[in-house]
Amino acid sequence: MKKLLLILLCLPLIGFGQSQEIIWEENLDSAFNLASLSNKIIMIEFMAEWCPPCKRMEKETFSNDKIINKSNEFIFVKVDVDKNQDIAKEYKRNAKKYGGIGIPNILFIDKDKNIVHQTVGFLNANQLTTVMDSVLKK
């Protein structure tokens, strides 16, 4: 029984199956630390729970297999502009109701906090894949 339990616990570590969802960092400081260690670009999605296009991106775009697979090449961070207004203001990525340029708003930023690319508004999986590929080529 102990051997079976050990095998079941180790299955994810030996590569059976890919992650079925995006792993989102919740802390921007830890994302920058990870970016420094891994030399990956950070993709920050500025969103809000009340935002229909944000919900649509969550349901359609971020659940798409192409995006999930490509997410391994980035560090994904989700910033709720209602709960983290200070971060949204710092990066000038706030919702229009807070005087910003609108959400969903995706910011690609390197480990040195340089903006690599930015988008505003809903993107489907094909559109976001194109943007992500473009960012990786820079």
N, C-alpha and C positions, 0 to 999 in steps of 0.2 A: 504494500500500500504506500509506504514511504517513497519507494522508487517511482511509482506511478505519479505521485504528487510532484516529485522533483522533475520528472520529465515534462509534465504539464506546465510547470512554472518556467521551464527553460525553453519551451517551444518558441515564444516570441524572440528570444535571444539568438536562436539559430536560423532565423530567416523564414520561417513558415508564414507566408502571407505578408502583405504590405499593410501599412497603416491605412485605415479606412476613413480617416479624417485628418484635418490639418491640426497640427500642434501649435497652439497660440501661446506666445509668451504674454504674461500679464504685466510684467514690470519692464519698463523701458531701460532702466539702468542695467538689469541683467541681460537684456537684449544686446546692448552695446558691448557688454563684456563678452558675450557669446560671439558677436561679430568680430571683435578683436582676435579672439582665439581661432575662429574658423575662417576668417576673411570673407564672410558672406555679407550680402546686402540685406538690410532690414526693410521689410515691407510693413508699413504701419497703415492700418485701416482705421480712419476716424469715422465713427458711426454713432447711432443712437437707437435705442429700442423702439422709439415711436416713428422712426423713419421708414416709410414703405420701400424705397429703393434699397435701403440697407438690408431690410428683411429679405427682399428678393435676391440680393447678392448672396446672403447667407444660405438661402434655400437652393438657389439654382447654380451659382457660380462656385462658391467655396465648397460645395458638396460634389462637384464634378471631378471625375477621376483624373483628368488632365491637370487640373489645378492642384489636386491633392498630391500627385506624383511630383509636380514641379515645385511644390512647397518645400521639398527637401533641400532645394538649392538656395533658399532664403531663410531668414528668421522672420516669422510672422508675429506681429503685435497688433492687438485690437485695443483701440482707445475709445471708450464711450465718452462723448463730448459733454454729456450731462454729469457724469461721475468724475471726470478728469478735466474740468474746464481749464485748469492751469496748464496742462500739457497741450491742449488744443490751442490755447492762446499763444503759448511759447512758439509753436510751429505754424501759427496763423492758419489753422485748419478747422475752424469752428463752423458750426451750423449757421445758416443765414439768420436764424432767430437770435443768435448771439453776436451778430455783426460780422460773421465769417463769410467764406466763399461757397459754403454748402457741403453737404454730405450725401452719399458716401464720398469720401475723399481718401485717396490712397497716395501715400508718400513713400518713395523709395529713397533710402538714405544710407550712406556708407558708414563704416565704423568711426570715421572722423567727423561725423555729423554733417557731411556735405550732401545736399539734395542732388540725387542722380536723375530722378524723374518724378512727375506727379500727375495724377488724374483726378477729375471731379465728376461724379455721376455714376450711374449704373454701368457696369461692364459685364457682358456675358462671358462664358468660359473661353471662347475663342478670342475675344478681344483682350481679355486679361492675359491669356497665354502669349499673344503677340507682344503685349507690353512687357511681360516678364522676360521673354526672349531678347527683346531690344535692350532691356536693362542689363542683362547678363553679357551682352556683346560690348557694352561701353567700357 
